């Protein structure tokens, strides 16, 4: 799955999910985020998953933690989902 971040969809940034559950997600991003920040996340199930119809969900969440991932400027970000909708 991929995540696009940003409360303004015209400024979305792709990110790669590393873990996802019904309450939140953990992903890698180059964005400089801080704990407590509110985000809009768009999750899209890839077309490679043929057993499901195309699906995109919009989540609003709050950053719970941020940690560096190596020396490449990427961060691991944990987000708690506040609410969601299907687009």
N, C-alpha and C positions, 0 to 999 in steps of 0.2 A: 504494500500500500504506500501511497504517498500522501503527504500532508501539505497543504498550502496555508500559510500563516498570514494573519493580518486582519485587523478590524475593518480595513478598507480593501475590498477585493481587488482593486486596481493596483495595489502594492503588495500582492501576495508573493511569497518566497517559497519555493519547493523545499521540502524536508523529507528525510527518510525515516519511517517508523522503525523502531527497534523492539517495541513492546506495546501491546494495546490490550485493554480490558474493558469491562463495562463501566468502570468508574474513571478511567483516565488513559493517558498514553505517555510513552517515553520516546523521544525522537532526537535525531541529530540535525543541527542547523547551524548556519553561519551567522544568524541574527544574534545580536547582543541583547539578551533578555535578562530580566531580573525577577526574583521571586515576588509574587503578588501581582504581576502584570496580568491583565485580562486579554485573552486572545480569541479570535474566531478561527476555527480549524475546519478545513474541508477534507473529508476522507473519501477517497474514490477507490472502489474495488476494481482491480485491474481486469481487463478483458480476458486474460489468461484463465481466470476462474470461470469456467463454462457452466458450472452447476447453478450459478446465480444470475439473475438478470442484472444489467448495468445498474449500479447503485451509487449515489453520492449523498453523503450526510454532512450537515453543518453542525458543528459543536461550538459552544462558547465555554471556555474554561479559564482557569486561573493557574499560573505557573507556581508550582510548589517547590521546585529546586532546579538549579543549573549547575553543571559541572563541566570542566574542560575535558575534551576528548583528544588527547595527543597534542602535538605542536602545530596542527594545521589550521588553527583558528575556529575549529568546530566545537560546539558545546552539546552536551547531552541535556535535554530539557524534560522535566516531568510536569505534566499538566493534569489537573483534576477537572473532570467535566462537570459543568454547572447545569447545562441543559443542551438539548439537541433538536434538530428538525431534519426532515427528508426533503430534498429539493427535487 
